[in-house]
């Protein structure tokens, strides 16, 4: 509930990417046989490609790269998370202005919005490393996570009794500045035991200590992180964070 009070992340993203999926709802769609639907933002700027969702000939649901002119599937985009939602509106594509790269966001879990980037060349999709803002923006916080046995990998599940537990994560490209530079919006929520991380998170979020019973094993802190960062593509399908800044939140009237 604490997280929902501050960072209802899909609602926040709706301001920049018109995401139509509520954080708790599973978005479903009943596809007709052979039906493929272009996802949000799925058409490439040069009109040659589309990102579509639907079922293949073996009735396996997936997200696919399609030849937009021939209306034929080129191949599945297997790294895109598809286990939770099936509705086309649950997926969002962000094409680079030269149509050579595309980022696709989707949920791997009700509280996890993932960002996958591909390079499109010779009618094939090649996976590109997705940049992660948190350890660039707040390295001291990532060090605390490491010291307490946590992981900086948002896709890694932490043990329920771990001193570090990630409950929420959302990452998405919100703007392409050029064919090789883009802006990522990222936010996440953690629970930290035994260490007060407020100094490490700085202006990039909030920390709240939970009022616990006297017999609690250790202090528990809820941490919210949010940032935007400029990133760039590198040779070899790599990427890097160039700069980050905290996200200014509007004060409630």
C-alpha positions in Angstrom: 0.0 0.0 0.0 2.9 2.4 0.7 4.1 2.0 -2.9 0.7 2.5 -4.3 0.3 5.7 -2.4 3.5 7.2 -4.0 4.4 5.4 -7.2 1.4 3.8 -9.0 3.8 3.2 -11.8 1.6 2.4 -14.7 -0.6 5.4 -14.0 2.6 7.6 -13.9 3.7 6.2 -17.2 0.3 6.9 -18.7 1.2 10.5 -18.8 4.1 9.9 -21.2 3.2 6.7 -23.0 -0.6 6.3 -22.7 -0.3 2.9 -21.1 -3.8 1.5 -20.7 -3.1 -1.3 -18.3 -3.8 -1.0 -14.6 -1.1 -2.2 -12.2 -3.2 -5.1 -10.8 -5.3 -6.0 -13.8 -4.3 -8.6 -16.3 -5.0 -7.3 -19.8 -6.4 -10.1 -22.1 -7.6 -10.2 -25.6 -9.4 -13.0 -27.5 -7.5 -13.3 -30.8 -9.3 -14.8 -33.8 -7.4 -17.6 -35.6 -4.6 -16.0 -37.5 -5.2 -12.5 -36.1 -2.2 -10.3 -35.5 -2.7 -6.8 -34.0 -0.2 -4.0 -34.2 0.8 -3.0 -30.6 0.9 0.7 -29.4 3.5 2.5 -31.4 4.3 -0.6 -33.3 4.6 0.9 -36.8 8.2 1.8 -37.7 8.8 5.4 -38.9 9.8 4.2 -42.4 6.6 2.1 -42.6 8.6 -1.1 -43.4 8.1 -3.0 -40.1 5.5 -3.5 -37.5 5.5 -5.0 -34.0 2.5 -7.2 -33.6 0.9 -9.5 -31.0 -1.1 -12.6 -31.6 -0.7 -16.4 -32.0 1.6 -18.2 -34.4 0.6 -21.2 -36.5 1.1 -23.4 -33.5 -1.3 -21.2 -31.5 1.5 -19.9 -29.3 1.0 -16.4 -28.2 3.8 -13.9 -28.7 5.1 -10.6 -29.9 6.5 -10.6 -33.5 8.5 -8.5 -35.9 6.4 -8.2 -39.1 7.0 -7.0 -42.6 4.5 -4.2 -42.7 4.3 -4.1 -46.5 4.0 -7.8 -47.1 2.0 -8.4 -43.9 4.1 -11.4 -43.1 5.8 -12.4 -39.8 9.6 -12.1 -39.9 10.1 -13.8 -36.5 9.2 -13.8 -32.8 10.7 -11.4 -30.3 11.3 -14.0 -27.6 12.8 -11.7 -25.0 9.7 -9.6 -24.7 7.7 -10.6 -21.5 4.4 -12.2 -22.6 3.4 -14.4 -19.7 1.1 -12.0 -18.0 -0.8 -9.9 -20.6 -2.2 -10.8 -24.0 -4.0 -7.6 -25.1 -2.2 -5.5 -27.7 -2.6 -2.4 -25.5 -0.5 -4.0 -22.9 2.6 -3.7 -25.1 4.3 -0.5 -26.2 6.9 0.0 -28.9 9.3 2.9 -29.1 11.0 3.1 -32.5 14.2 5.1 -33.1 13.7 7.9 -35.7 15.7 5.9 -38.3 13.8 2.7 -37.7 17.0 0.8 -36.9 16.2 0.2 -33.2 13.0 -0.5 -31.3 12.3 -0.8 -27.6 9.3 -2.8 -26.4 7.9 -2.5 -22.9 5.6 -5.1 -21.3 5.0 -6.7 -17.9 6.7 -9.8 -16.7 4.7 -9.6 -13.4 1.9 -7.4 -12.1 4.5 -5.1 -10.6 7.3 -5.4 -13.1 7.4 -3.4 -16.4 10.4 -4.5 -18.5 12.2 -2.8 -21.3 13.7 -4.8 -24.2 15.7 -3.2 -27.0 16.4 -4.6 -30.5 18.5 -3.6 -33.4 16.7 -4.2 -36.7 19.1 -5.1 -39.6 18.8 -7.4 -42.6 15.2 -8.2 -41.6 16.4 -9.6 -38.3 16.1 -8.4 -34.7 19.2 -8.5 -32.6 19.0 -8.0 -28.8 20.6 -4.9 -27.4 21.8 -4.4 -23.8 19.2 -2.4 -21.9 20.7 0.3 -19.7 19.9 0.4 -16.0 19.8 3.9 -14.3 19.8 3.0 -10.6 23.4 2.2 -10.0 24.5 5.1 -12.2 22.3 7.5 -10.3 22.7 6.2 -6.7 25.8 4.0 -6.5 25.9 4.2 -2.7 22.4 2.6 -2.6 23.5 -0.2 -4.9 26.5 -0.7 -2.7 24.2 -1.1 0.3 22.2 -3.7 -1.7 25.4 -5.6 -2.4 26.6 -5.4 1.2 23.3 -6.8 2.4 23.2 -9.6 -0.2 20.7 -8.0 -2.6 20.9 -7.9 -6.4 20.9 -4.9 -8.8 19.1 -7.1 -11.3 15.4 -6.2 -11.3 14.5 -9.6 -12.7 16.0 -11.5 -9.9 13.7 -12.6 -7.1 14.9 -12.1 -3.6 14.2 -14.5 -0.7 11.3 -13.4 1.5 13.6 -13.2 4.5 16.3 -11.4 2.6 17.6 -8.1 4.0 16.9 -6.6 0.5 13.7 -7.2 -1.3 12.5 -5.6 -4.6 8.8 -5.3 -4.8 8.3 -3.1 -7.9 10.2 -2.1 -11.0 9.4 -0.2 -14.2 11.7 0.8 -17.0 10.7 2.3 -20.3 12.1 4.5 -23.1 10.1 7.7 -23.2 11.8 9.6 -26.0 14.4 9.1 -28.7 16.7 12.2 -29.0 18.5 10.8 -32.1 19.1 7.5 -33.8 21.5 6.5 -31.0 20.4 8.5 -28.0 17.3 8.1 -25.9 15.7 8.9 -22.5 14.7 6.2 -20.1 12.2 6.6 -17.2 12.9 4.1 -14.4 11.3 3.6 -10.9 11.4 0.9 -8.4 10.6 0.1 -4.8 12.5 -1.9 -2.2 12.4 -3.1 1.4 15.7 -2.8 3.2 16.4 -4.3 6.7 19.0 -3.2 9.2 20.4 -0.3 7.2 18.9 3.2 6.8 19.3 4.0 3.1 17.9 7.5 3.1 21.3 9.1 2.7 22.2 6.8 -0.2 19.0 7.4 -2.2 19.3 11.2 -1.9 17.1 13.3 -4.2 16.3 10.2 -6.3 13.5 9.0 -4.1 12.0 8.6 -0.6 12.7 6.4 2.4 10.2 5.6 5.1 10.9 3.6 8.2 8.2 1.1 9.1 6.8 1.4 12.6 7.2 -2.2 13.8 6.5 -4.2 17.0 9.2 -4.2 19.6 10.0 -7.8 18.9 10.7 -7.2 15.2 14.0 -8.8 14.2 15.4 -5.5 12.6 14.4 -2.1 11.4 12.5 -2.2 8.0 12.8 0.7 5.5 10.7 1.2 2.4 12.6 2.8 -0.4 11.2 4.4 -3.6 13.5 5.3 -6.4 12.7 7.3 -9.6 14.9 8.8 -12.3 15.2 9.7 -15.9 18.4 9.3 -17.8 19.9 10.0 -21.1 21.4 6.9 -22.6 23.3 6.0 -25.8 23.8 2.9 -28.0 27.3 1.6 -28.4 28.9 -0.8 -30.9 28.4 -4.5 -30.3 24.8 -4.0 -29.2 25.9 -2.4 -26.0 24.5 0.7 -24.3 25.5 3.1 -21.5 23.9 5.7 -19.2 25.2 9.2 -20.1 23.5 11.2 -17.3 20.6 10.9 -14.9 18.4 13.3 -12.9 15.7 13.0 -10.3 12.1 13.3 -11.4 10.3 16.3 -10.0 6.9 15.3 -8.7 4.1 17.7 -8.8 2.8 18.8 -5.4 -0.8 17.8 -4.6 -3.0 20.8 -4.4 
